Amino acid sequence: VQLQASGGGLVQPGGSLRLSCAASGSIFSFSDMGWYRQAPGKQRELVAGITSGGSTNYADSVKGRFAISRDNAKNTVSLQMNSLKPEDTAVYYCNARKNTGIRWNYWGQGTQVTVSS
């Protein structure tokens, strides 16, 4: 399984970016998907998650600004990021996991998001 993240870049505070993650293989629809981020000197943290059934959850710091979605027909998960702040600057990683039955945990390569004027 490969996860290919894209869409990162440099944006001014208050701007928007949309990250996408394309998954190869046949496990996507069975996977809980998540976007994580890691800023320099900090631990990786969950930003947003969406279960195989479509339930979503968000870190408090991004609630109301970010939205995660998935398209099982296209094997993609997206993260719409609005009202970006400098503290959102980090490398963002896509994750696919299943924690019951046959389990797996896959990571994408990361995409840099920089919020700066």
N, C-alpha and C positions, 0 to 999 in steps of 0.2 A: 504494500500500500504506500502510495506517495501522496503527500499533501503539498500543493504548490500555492503559496500565498503571493498576492500581488496587491498593488494599489497604494502602497506607502509613498511618502514624499515629504516635502517641506510645505507648510501651510502657515498662514498668519493666525494669530489668536482670533477666535471667533469664526474661523473658517470651517470647512467641511472636507472630509475624505471618506471614501468608501473602499474598504478592504474586501477582497474576495479570496476564497480558498477553494481550489479545485482538487477533488480527490479521485485517485484512480482506484480501480478494483470494485468489488461488488458489495463491500461492507457498509457503504455510506449510509444507506437508509436504516441500518440497524445501530448506527453509532450515535452517541451523544456527542455533539460538537461544541467546541469552545474556542474563544479567543482569549489568549493570555498576553501579558506584556511584562517586559523586564526593562527597567530603567537602570542606568549605570549605578553600581553600588547597592542596588536593591534586589530583593528576591522577586522571582517571577510570581505574578498574581493573576487570578482569574478576573477578566474584564466582563465577559458575557458568555452565557452558555445557552444552548438549546438542545432539548432532549430529542430522541428519535420520534417522540410523539408530538413535538412542537412546543413544549413548555419552555419558557425562557426565564433566565435569572440574570441579574446584573450586580456588579459591584456598586456600592452606595455612591462612589465618586463619579459614576457615569450615568446613573439613573436619570432619565429625562433628556439625555443628550445623545446616547448611543442606542442603536437598535440592531439586534441580530436577527437574521432570517436564513432560511435554508430552502433549497430547491432540490428535492430528491431526484427529480427527473434529470437534472443536469449535474448531480453530484457536487453541488457547490454550497458553501455557506458564506454569508456576507456580513460585514459589520459596517453600518452607516454611522459615521461619527460626525456630529454637529457641535457647534459652539465649542470648538476645541480650545484647550487651555495649554499653556506651556508645560504644566505638570502632566499632560498626556503624552509628552515626549518619551518614547521608548521603542524598543523592538517588539513588534507584535507577532505572536505565534499562533498558528492554527493547531488545534488538537482534535483528535478523534478517539473516542474510547468507548469501551463497553465493560461494565463492571459486574455483570452477572453471567452465569453460564460460561460459554466460551468467551474469554476476556481478551481485550487488546487495548493498546495505548500507543498512538502514533502522533508524531509531531512534524509540523512543517518546518521550513528553513528560516522563517522569520522575515519580517519586512519592517524597515525603519520608518517611523513616523516622527517628524520633528515639527514642533509648533513654536514658531519664533517670528518676531517682527524684524 
